[in-house]
Amino acid sequence: MKVVILEDEPLAAEKLQRYLLKCDPKIEVLNVLDSLENAVEWIGENNARVDLYFMDVQLIDGLSFELFNRVSVNKPVIFTTAFDEYAIDAFKVNSIDYLLKPITFTDLSKSLKKLKSLKQQFGTNADLKPVIEKIANKKYKDRFLIRIGNHIRSVLTQNILAFSAEGRDVSLINAEGKEYPIEYTIESLIELLDPKHFYRVNRGCIVALDAITDVMVFSNRRLKLQLKKEFGREIIVSREKVGEFKLWFEGIQ
């Protein structure tokens, strides 16, 4: 497999090359490009030779997303960055995965296995385009079933304030602030909900953007959220989530 790396940090590029060869000694790194300008010129002439790109999102002269407006990049891409606010943008282009720095050997191995699996299912790089588009246009769950006595009702996600977990029990909180048990884990819900509209503020709670009416500074550098309807417990943004939450709340992530 022939790989091209877009990375403006020499140590990061060297580490990635070392991990790639450890994953598969047959991998050939064709080039390491450190800027958009160099990448536009090189890719324009050599794209046909490439099987996979690794692209750092932030290069010395701009974001690597700009490449897709300036040159044809019709091969799979794995993005790398220290900032996860670009994840949604990454999947709007040819991305099959998104690795946060510092990249670990385990994460890189998983990404390469994912690429191999996609190739086995869909054939050549050219045939990967439909699955890449499918990832970019992922459909999120728009309703959940709840049980009220002997009746089953459907609740639209737009009418959900939050999801809350107590141990293994997970509840849906509707627009009226009422709780209903559902047969999902918090982890599985994260994969089903649109990240533009729902955010996991701590280990046991996911909140809807439209449900938040106030954000207050709380103790120990945390945040406290007020929702349209209270449902018997405080909604606290954990300290390690505060920075990411602010980006999401601002609409950047």
Rosetta blueprint (number, residue, H / E / L):
1 M L
2 K E
3 V E
4 V E
5 I E
6 L E
7 E L
8 D L
9 E L
10 P H
11 L H
12 A H
13 A H
14 E H
15 K H
16 L H
17 Q H
18 R H
19 Y H
20 L H
21 L H
22 K H
23 C H
24 D L
25 P L
26 K L
27 I L
28 E E
29 V E
30 L E
31 N E
32 V E
33 L E
34 D L
35 S L
36 L H
37 E H
38 N H
39 A H
40 V H
41 E H
42 W H
43 I H
44 G H
45 E H
46 N H
47 N H
48 A H
49 R H
50 V L
51 D L
52 L E
53 Y E
54 F E
55 M E
56 D E
57 V L
58 Q E
59 L E
60 I L
61 D L
62 G E
63 L E
64 S H
65 F H
66 E H
67 L H
68 F H
69 N H
70 R L
71 V L
72 S L
73 V L
74 N L
75 K L
76 P L
77 V E
78 I E
79 F E
80 T E
81 T E
82 A L
83 F L
84 D H
85 E H
86 Y H
87 A H
88 I H
89 D H
90 A H
91 F L
92 K L
93 V L
94 N L
95 S E
96 I E
97 D E
98 Y E
99 L E
100 L E
101 K L
102 P L
103 I L
104 T L
105 F H
106 T H
107 D H
108 L H
109 S H
110 K H
111 S H
112 L H
113 K H
114 K H
115 L H
116 K H
117 S H
118 L H
119 K H
120 Q H
121 Q H
122 F H
123 G L
124 T L
125 N L
126 A H
127 D H
128 L H
129 K H
130 P H
131 V H
132 I H
133 E H
134 K H
135 I H
136 A H
137 N L
138 K L
139 K L
140 Y L
141 K L
142 D L
143 R E
144 F E
145 L E
146 I E
147 R E
148 I E
149 G L
150 N L
151 H E
152 I E
153 R E
154 S E
155 V E
156 L E
157 T H
158 Q H
159 N H
160 I E
161 L E
162 A E
163 F E
164 S E
165 A E
166 E E
167 G L
168 R L
169 D E
170 V E
171 S E
172 L E
173 I E
174 N E
175 A L
176 E L
177 G L
178 K L
179 E E
180 Y E
181 P E
182 I E
183 E L
184 Y L
185 T L
186 I H
187 E H
188 S H
189 L H
190 I H
191 E H
192 L H
193 L L
194 D L
195 P L
196 K L
197 H L
198 F E
199 Y E
200 R E
201 V E
202 N E
203 R L
204 G L
205 C E
206 I E
207 V E
208 A E
209 L H
210 D H
211 A H
212 I E
213 T E
214 D E
215 V E
216 M E
217 V E
218 F E
219 S H
220 N H
221 R H
222 R E
223 L E
224 K E
225 L E
226 Q E
227 L E
228 K L
229 K L
230 E L
231 F L
232 G L
233 R L
234 E L
235 I E
236 I E
237 V E
238 S L
239 R H
240 E H
241 K H
242 V H
243 G H
244 E H
245 F H
246 K H
247 L H
248 W H
249 F H
250 E H
251 G L
252 I L
253 Q L
